[in-house]
Amino acid sequence: MGSRGRPRGGRDRGHGAEPEPTPPVPEPEPYPEPGSASAAASGSASAAASGSAGAGEEETAAPEPGGRAERRRLARRVRRRRRTRRAGELPLLVVVALCIALLLKTFLVQAFFIPSGSMEQTIRIGDRVLVDKLTPWFGAKVERGDVVVFKDPGGWLKGEAAQPDQDPAGIKQVKEALTFIGLLPSADEQDLIKRVVGVGGDTVKCCDARGRVTVNGAPLDEPYVSPGNAPSEIRFEVHVPKGRLFVMGDHRANSADSRYHLDEAFDGTIDENGVVGQAVVIAWPFDHWRRLEQPATFLTVPDPARTGRRRGRLGRRRGTAFA
């Protein structure tokens, strides 16, 4: 009657129909060579995949880079480097400090030890005074009333009993070295300390009707003179030459000052160029600390007259001379 129709959707396989094509199988990718970029990428990917599963075990097993132990090692290295650097800088710092001390002693301030009582009670035996050496470099002149340290003009320290050296061997040399650079007070026996009473052009005289020392006719009120001492037991009248100073100790009965050298050249005055510096403060001991200022009485002294003649010594020395 009618023929059987073909099955829907394709040819009849039983009657010589063509088989359906098999899908192609993808070829496997070649294994990446070690060290290549692809190997690194694949390794990191696998590590990330495996690390996501055991992240907790990973953190406890391997130490984190830059951890506490590493920081401690770094801190120890830094400390060692600092100690080494400080040890190398110490000698340089010592040399610099010594150079500064030497410059201070040479040009600015120097400490002096007082071995005698010629300036008592203002300055006592054993006091340490600081002497200003800077202002003369700027042209400052010594003024009346200043306490100055100066070099022995020649023979002023004759007969002075030298103090015995009690320091053991080695200590004396160390003290001399420290004194040289200014770290210890100077006890140089060739230095004296006195108060300036008259400067170049002044006429210094003793005494007026009340037994006072006068400068250019003005009497001096001298509260700094040691108690029990007269202003002077030696009568004199001296016209101070230009560039020279007439000096006296505050302990008038125990000071071999200008009054005891009136029969020498320049009538006992000292050269301004021999002045080491002005004593400005008593630095030691602390209970005797004080500034050495110009007494007010010297502010009333008038300027010297343009005409004036030296008339030399009018009296004789009394007592024993001490520096």
Buried (B, 14 or more C-beta within 10 A) or exposed (E): EEEEEEEEEEEEEEEEEEEEEEEEEEEEEEEBEEEEEEEEEEEEEEEEEEEEEEEEEEEEEEEEEEEEEEEEEEEEEEEEEEEEEEEEEEEEEEEEEBEEBBEBBEEBBBBBBBBBBBBBBBBBEEBBBBBBBEBBEEEEEBEBBBBBBBBBBEEBBEEBEEEEEEEEEEEEEEBEEBBEBBBBBBBBBEBBBBBBBBBBBBBBBBBBEEEBBBBBEBBBEBEBBBEEBBBBBBEBBBBBBEEBBBBBBBBBBBBBBBBBBBEBEBBBBBBBEBBBBBBBBBBBEEEBEEEBEBBEBBEEBEEBEEEEEEEEBBBEBEEEBBB
